[in-house]
């Protein structure tokens, strides 16, 4: 060893060795902590990527459930509404009758062909035809049951009629027009001539409704003779 090496080189002291050991230990500790944090961040980042990838589906699923809840709520409201109306109206139910007409072809006469046409030749010599009067139809009346709800008005002096309308999901009571004071309720044959029109006319039962149908059908048969 040279003079200079001897002069400058010396063995580290015990204190210096402890310092070095502490520095090494601290560095290892920092490295370990850094490594742990990096692993934690990598794990969290993977979880975030998974959440982000599934977020769209999670959002759509939430919206579907929210919409279904709204439908269920409205359906429940409709059910409650119908049940309340049905419960309130059960003691006011009344089965009455109206009448309806269907067209029936008149009996064929002997003036026309099998197609109910009357052929003829025009002054210009053209062959043509006219439709025979027997091809027209006459109304045939029949009784139709109708379910209504009735309310007494003006201290019981008259009645107003209501009908349930709408569909199975949304029923409501609708005023049956031209029925106030019972003026459209037919209870006897003496009222037949006073019926101006049959639309919405009410008959108290099937028997009186059928008698009116017979009355109208007889009139129409006499007109065709």
KAUR-V961584 format. One record per residue. N is the residue number from 1. RES is the residue in one letter. SS is DSSP state (hx for helix, st for strand, lp for the rest). PHI is phi as a letter, one per 20 degrees, with the letter a starting at -180 (NA if undefined). Layout:
((N & RES & SS & PHI) (N & RES & SS & PHI))
This chain:
((1 & X & lp & NA) (2 & X & lp & f) (3 & X & hx & f) (4 & X & hx & f) (5 & X & hx & f) (6 & X & hx & f) (7 & X & hx & f) (8 & X & hx & d) (9 & X & lp & e) (10 & X & lp & b) (11 & X & lp & f) (12 & X & lp & f) (13 & X & lp & f) (14 & X & hx & f) (15 & X & hx & f) (16 & X & hx & f) (17 & X & hx & f) (18 & X & hx & f) (19 & X & hx & f) (20 & X & hx & f) (21 & X & hx & f) (22 & X & hx & f) (23 & X & hx & f) (24 & X & hx & f) (25 & X & hx & f) (26 & X & hx & f) (27 & X & hx & f) (28 & X & hx & f) (29 & X & hx & f) (30 & X & hx & f) (31 & X & hx & f) (32 & X & hx & f) (33 & X & hx & f) (34 & X & hx & f) (35 & X & hx & f) (36 & X & hx & f) (37 & X & hx & f) (38 & X & hx & f) (39 & X & hx & f) (40 & X & hx & f) (41 & X & hx & f) (42 & X & hx & f) (43 & X & hx & f) (44 & X & hx & f) (45 & X & hx & f) (46 & X & hx & f) (47 & X & hx & f) (48 & X & hx & f) (49 & X & hx & f) (50 & X & hx & f) (51 & X & hx & f) (52 & X & hx & f) (53 & X & hx & f) (54 & X & hx & e) (55 & X & hx & f) (56 & X & hx & g) (57 & X & hx & f) (58 & X & hx & f) (59 & X & hx & f) (60 & X & hx & f) (61 & X & hx & f) (62 & X & hx & f) (63 & X & hx & f) (64 & X & hx & f) (65 & X & hx & f) (66 & X & hx & f) (67 & X & hx & f) (68 & X & hx & f) (69 & X & hx & f) (70 & X & hx & f) (71 & X & hx & f) (72 & X & hx & f) (73 & X & hx & f) (74 & X & hx & f) (75 & X & hx & f) (76 & X & hx & f) (77 & X & hx & f) (78 & X & hx & f) (79 & X & hx & f) (80 & X & hx & f) (81 & X & hx & f) (82 & X & hx & f) (83 & X & hx & f) (84 & X & hx & f) (85 & X & hx & f) (86 & X & hx & f) (87 & X & hx & f) (88 & X & hx & f) (89 & X & hx & e) (90 & X & hx & f) (91 & X & hx & e) (92 & X & hx & d) (93 & X & st & f) (94 & X & st & b) (95 & X & st & e) (96 & X & st & d) (97 & X & st & c) (98 & X & st & d) (99 & X & st & c) (100 & X & st & c) (101 & X & st & d) (102 & X & st & c) (103 & X & st & f) (104 & X & st & c) (105 & X & st & f) (106 & X & lp & f) (107 & X & lp & f) (108 & X & lp & f) (109 & X & lp & e) (110 & X & lp & e) (111 & X & lp & e) (112 & X & lp & d) (113 & X & lp & e) (114 & X & lp & f) (115 & X & lp & e) (116 & X & lp & l) (117 & X & st & d) (118 & X & st & d) (119 & X & st & f) (120 & X & st & b) (121 & X & st & d) (122 & X & lp & f) (123 & X & lp & g) (124 & X & lp & e) (125 & X & lp & n) (126 & X & lp & e) (127 & X & st & e) (128 & X & st & b) (129 & X & st & b) (130 & X & st & c) (131 & X & st & f) (132 & X & lp & f) (133 & X & hx & f) (134 & X & hx & f) (135 & X & hx & e) (136 & X & lp & f) (137 & X & st & d) (138 & X & st & d) (139 & X & st & f) (140 & X & st & d) (141 & X & st & e) (142 & X & st & b) (143 & X & st & f) (144 & X & st & c) (145 & X & st & f) (146 & X & st & b) (147 & X & st & e) (148 & X & st & c) (149 & X & st & c) (150 & X & st & d) (151 & X & st & c) (152 & X & st & f) (153 & X & st & c) (154 & X & lp & l) (155 & X & lp & l) (156 & X & lp & n) (157 & X & lp & f) (158 & X & st & b) (159 & X & st & c) (160 & X & st & d) (161 & X & st & d) (162 & X & st & c) (163 & X & st & c) (164 & X & st & f) (165 & X & st & c) (166 & X & st & n) (167 & X & st & d) (168 & X & lp & f) (169 & X & lp & e) (170 & X & st & b) (171 & X & st & e) (172 & X & st & b) (173 & X & st & e) (174 & X & st & c) (175 & X & st & f) (176 & X & lp & e) (177 & X & lp & g) (178 & X & lp & l) (179 & X & lp & d) (180 & X & hx & f) (181 & X & hx & m) (182 & X & hx & m) (183 & X & lp & f) (184 & X & lp & e) (185 & X & st & e) (186 & X & st & e) (187 & X & lp & d) (188 & X & lp & b) (189 & X & hx & f) (190 & X & hx & f) (191 & X & hx & e) (192 & X & hx & g) (193 & X & hx & f) (194 & X & hx & e) (195 & X & lp & f) (196 & X & lp & f) (197 & X & lp & b) (198 & X & lp & e) (199 & X & lp & f) (200 & X & lp & m) (201 & X & lp & f) (202 & X & st & d) (203 & X & st & d) (204 & X & lp & f) (205 & X & lp & b) (206 & X & hx & f) (207 & X & hx & f) (208 & X & hx & f) (209 & X & hx & f) (210 & X & hx & f) (211 & X & hx & f) (212 & X & hx & f) (213 & X & hx & f) (214 & X & hx & f) (215 & X & hx & f) (216 & X & hx & f) (217 & X & hx & f) (218 & X & hx & f) (219 & X & hx & g) (220 & X & hx & f) (221 & X & hx & f) (222 & X & hx & f) (223 & X & hx & f) (224 & X & hx & e) (225 & X & lp & f))
